[in-house]
């Protein structure tokens, strides 16, 4: 049996690990026989040398088996989940889970924290005062059985190998690797005991995958693993060049999602959310056509049923909504105004994400503490005509100096031109079923 040091040396030189070697390494991670520096060395070698399709499948299965699994006993609803590869202002999950439950699905949503420049659903949810994402495996099972939904992080029992590597990937600069992303996503989803999975593959400047070719390679990697394990999957490729919706930042995005469920969402957020939930319904075979599926989603939205599900979920997981609203209302933003008249022509999602993260909305170091109010509100979508001195955005942070620095950076990112922009294209680039 090779030592960990030998395996890492071989991987550094481009060797392909066997299934047994990968399984042994993953087992060592969760039993503390493999140290964090050794895990970090593997992650870096995987990024530099790559992972073969067999290694990716072996890593996925080993991570899946590293902890507990959800039972399908006692559930009459189709169990479907959605996962996004990460985008700026991506609060879709906060709308999607309540909508899907209101449409008759069961949604066990194991989420993560911020990776790189993109925000994490757990950080967003935890900005709600009292909201608990650190549920035990038993608590998740009970919520799924009795209420058909939970939104939480990995418990100690659930896919512990991914929980270990997830944190290290963020702080070692090893996020953008097809094999590691595939294993991280699918190990959690396979442990949920799903009947189907919808993947939101973000493409553009604000995404990890800047080009469609990059997104396609990840989709192909995931599709191969899904076929091997018999997990039905649909891939929706969506645009991520500008922020999704009007907010970037943890509490700001949760508040936008809640208001959207109660009333209506900005066009881009509504289009993508309805598309993804409808794909979940067709994958579950509860609707035979996309037309019927979209109609069901719109009805669940308009009726207020999904809004009710949202607040019930928040309360069950300890969240105190009204207290949160009152608390964050005390924070006064810095206003960013237009320095020239014209039309908003572009909003750089990546630049805004970096600025927001450095203001406290994300982590530059694994020890950093999130500032839940840090973030940006974009007051107008691209194409809006603007007058000199008209407010275009709001910058928030609990620290005055960080808030002012964020406001200064935002003013340089929102571009104003003399001619109106063309009609914005659909959020959906392509769909693989």
SULUR-V372710 format. One record per run of one state. SS is the DSSP state (@ for helix, = for strand, . for the rest). FROM is the first residue (numbers start at 1). TO is the last residue. If there is no record, write none. Layout:
ss = [SS & SS]
from = [FROM & FROM]
to = [TO & TO]
This chain:
ss = [. & @ & . & @ & . & @ & . & @ & . & = & . & @ & . & = & . & = & . & = & . & @ & . & @ & . & = & . & @ & . & @ & . & = & . & @ & . & = & . & = & @ & . & @ & . & @ & . & @ & . & @ & . & = & . & = & . & @ & . & = & . & = & . & = & . & @ & = & . & = & .]
from = [1 & 4 & 13 & 19 & 31 & 36 & 50 & 53 & 65 & 79 & 85 & 92 & 103 & 106 & 111 & 115 & 116 & 118 & 119 & 121 & 127 & 137 & 148 & 149 & 153 & 160 & 173 & 178 & 192 & 196 & 204 & 212 & 230 & 233 & 240 & 247 & 250 & 263 & 267 & 284 & 290 & 303 & 305 & 317 & 321 & 329 & 334 & 338 & 342 & 348 & 349 & 362 & 375 & 379 & 385 & 387 & 391 & 397 & 400 & 414 & 418 & 428 & 433]
to = [3 & 12 & 18 & 30 & 35 & 49 & 52 & 64 & 78 & 84 & 91 & 102 & 105 & 110 & 114 & 115 & 117 & 118 & 120 & 126 & 136 & 147 & 148 & 152 & 159 & 172 & 177 & 191 & 195 & 203 & 211 & 229 & 232 & 239 & 246 & 249 & 262 & 266 & 283 & 289 & 302 & 304 & 316 & 320 & 328 & 333 & 337 & 341 & 347 & 348 & 361 & 374 & 378 & 384 & 386 & 390 & 396 & 399 & 413 & 417 & 427 & 432 & 433]
